[in-house]
Amino acid sequence: MKILAVVLFLTLLPMVPATPAAGQEPQAYNDAGAATRAIGQSYFDAYIARDWDRLEPLLADSASFRDPTAALVFGGAQADGRAAMMTLFREGYAGITRMAWRPLRAIHSGQYSLFEGELDWALDMGDGRIVASVMPFVTMLQIENGRVVSHRDYGDYTPFLAAAHAARTGSER
């Protein structure tokens, strides 16, 4: 039995490739990740700062934005194309009076950047009430050719809804 195993090993050994089986070479992967990190971090920093003039040039013309978790809270948030995204951010986010980021982790891998943490934010409800909350939040960016082509947000709006209810009723929940 040992002889058979040795013969099989020696027979199959030349079939094992000397390079990684699939995908990019490590240096190409590292280079892509470094480029993604630089663009992704710059974009995310501008997003949290609500610096739309700094964010806009980092978007591809065909970029898209989605926050499917906002559907039950705000009726959803989505935009297709750079112009539509900038309108959403400049006008739709105009009521946000504060956004601060408490990072848990950032991952930059290939053409993707993922930011996980807590969003500490406040929203002017338009009737004199400012609703502030801290909520778990994830942003995923896809970057191609030096531009963000996809921006996805996912948040747990439970703390915001509790704060909005307390502001509306004058009670803690």
matplotlib code that plots the C-alpha trace (Angstrom):
import matplotlib.pyplot as plt

x = [0.0, 2.9, 4.5, 1.2, 1.0, 4.5, 4.0, 0.8, 2.5, 5.5, 3.1, 0.9, 3.6, 4.5, 0.8, 0.9, 1.3, 4.3, 2.2, -1.1, -3.9, -6.2, -6.4, -3.9, -0.3, 0.2, 1.8, -1.0, -3.5, -1.6, -1.4, -5.1, -5.9, -3.6, -5.3, -8.8, -7.7, -6.7, -9.8, -12.2, -10.9, -11.0, -14.5, -15.7, -14.1, -15.8, -19.1, -19.0, -17.9, -20.7, -18.1, -20.0, -17.5, -14.6, -16.7, -18.1, -14.9, -14.4, -17.6, -17.9, -20.5, -22.5, -22.2, -25.1, -26.2, -28.5, -29.5, -32.1, -32.3, -33.7, -36.8, -39.1, -37.8, -37.5, -39.1, -35.7, -32.7, -31.3, -29.8, -28.4, -25.7, -23.3, -25.8, -28.6, -26.4, -25.1, -28.7, -29.7, -26.7, -26.9, -30.7, -31.8, -29.1, -29.5, -31.4, -28.5, -26.9, -24.1, -22.4, -19.5, -17.9, -16.8, -14.9, -14.9, -13.0, -12.2, -11.4, -9.9, -9.7, -9.2, -11.7, -13.9, -13.7, -16.0, -16.4, -18.1, -18.8, -21.2, -22.7, -23.3, -25.7, -28.4, -31.3, -33.4, -37.0, -38.1, -40.4, -37.9, -37.0, -33.4, -33.2, -29.8, -28.8, -25.9, -26.5, -24.5, -23.6, -21.8, -20.8, -19.6, -17.9, -16.8, -14.1, -13.1, -10.6, -10.0, -13.7, -16.5, -19.0, -21.2, -22.0, -24.2, -25.2, -26.7, -27.8, -29.7, -32.2, -33.7, -31.8, -32.9, -36.6, -36.4, -34.9, -37.5, -40.3, -38.9, -38.6, -42.2, -43.7, -41.3, -40.5, -37.6, -38.3]
y = [0.0, 2.4, 1.7, 2.5, 5.8, 6.7, 5.8, 7.9, 10.8, 10.7, 10.3, 13.2, 15.6, 16.9, 17.9, 20.3, 23.9, 25.9, 29.1, 29.8, 27.7, 30.5, 34.3, 37.0, 36.9, 38.2, 41.5, 42.3, 41.6, 43.8, 46.6, 46.4, 46.5, 49.5, 51.4, 50.4, 51.5, 54.9, 55.6, 53.9, 55.6, 59.1, 58.5, 57.2, 60.1, 62.6, 60.7, 60.9, 64.5, 65.2, 66.9, 66.4, 68.5, 66.2, 63.0, 63.7, 63.3, 59.9, 58.6, 56.9, 58.4, 55.1, 54.7, 53.5, 53.9, 51.7, 51.5, 48.7, 48.9, 52.4, 51.2, 50.8, 54.0, 56.5, 54.7, 53.5, 55.3, 54.7, 56.5, 55.5, 57.6, 60.2, 63.1, 61.3, 60.3, 63.8, 65.1, 62.5, 63.3, 67.1, 67.4, 64.2, 64.3, 68.1, 67.4, 65.5, 67.9, 65.6, 62.4, 60.9, 57.5, 55.1, 52.4, 48.8, 47.6, 48.4, 45.8, 46.6, 43.6, 43.6, 46.1, 46.3, 48.4, 47.6, 49.8, 48.5, 50.5, 52.8, 55.9, 58.7, 61.0, 63.6, 64.4, 67.6, 66.3, 69.6, 70.5, 71.7, 68.2, 67.0, 63.2, 61.9, 58.2, 55.8, 52.8, 49.8, 50.5, 49.0, 50.6, 48.5, 50.2, 48.7, 50.5, 50.1, 52.2, 54.5, 55.4, 54.2, 52.3, 50.9, 52.2, 50.1, 51.1, 48.7, 50.0, 48.9, 51.8, 50.6, 53.2, 55.9, 54.8, 54.7, 58.2, 59.5, 58.0, 59.6, 63.0, 62.7, 61.7, 63.3, 60.0, 57.5, 54.2]
z = [0.0, 0.8, -2.5, -4.4, -2.5, -3.4, -7.0, -7.2, -5.5, -7.9, -10.9, -9.9, -8.7, -12.2, -12.7, -9.8, -11.1, -9.9, -9.7, -7.9, -9.2, -10.1, -9.8, -9.7, -8.7, -5.2, -6.3, -8.7, -6.0, -3.6, -6.1, -6.8, -3.1, -2.5, -5.3, -3.9, -0.4, -1.5, -3.6, -1.3, 1.9, 0.2, -1.0, 2.3, 4.2, 1.9, 2.3, 6.1, 6.0, 3.5, 1.3, -1.9, -4.0, -2.9, -3.4, -6.9, -8.9, -7.4, -8.9, -12.3, -14.6, -14.4, -10.6, -8.5, -4.9, -2.8, 0.8, 0.9, 4.7, 4.5, 2.6, 5.6, 7.2, 4.4, 1.5, 0.3, -1.0, -4.5, -7.4, -10.8, -12.4, -10.9, -11.5, -9.7, -6.8, -6.3, -6.3, -3.7, -1.6, -1.9, -1.5, 0.1, 2.8, 3.4, 6.6, 8.1, 10.6, 11.8, 10.6, 12.5, 12.0, 14.7, 12.8, 13.7, 10.6, 7.0, 4.4, 1.1, -1.1, -4.9, -6.2, -3.1, 0.1, 3.0, 6.1, 9.2, 12.3, 14.0, 12.4, 14.9, 13.1, 13.5, 11.2, 11.2, 10.9, 9.4, 12.3, 14.7, 16.0, 15.6, 16.0, 16.9, 17.0, 16.8, 14.6, 13.3, 9.7, 6.8, 3.5, 0.5, -2.4, -5.7, -7.6, -11.2, -13.2, -10.3, -9.7, -7.5, -9.6, -6.8, -3.3, -1.0, 2.6, 5.1, 8.5, 11.5, 11.8, 15.1, 17.2, 14.9, 15.0, 18.8, 19.0, 16.5, 18.5, 21.7, 20.0, 18.7, 22.0, 24.4, 26.0, 26.2, 24.6]

ax = plt.figure().add_subplot(projection="3d")
ax.plot(x, y, z, "-o")
ax.set_aspect("equal")
plt.show()
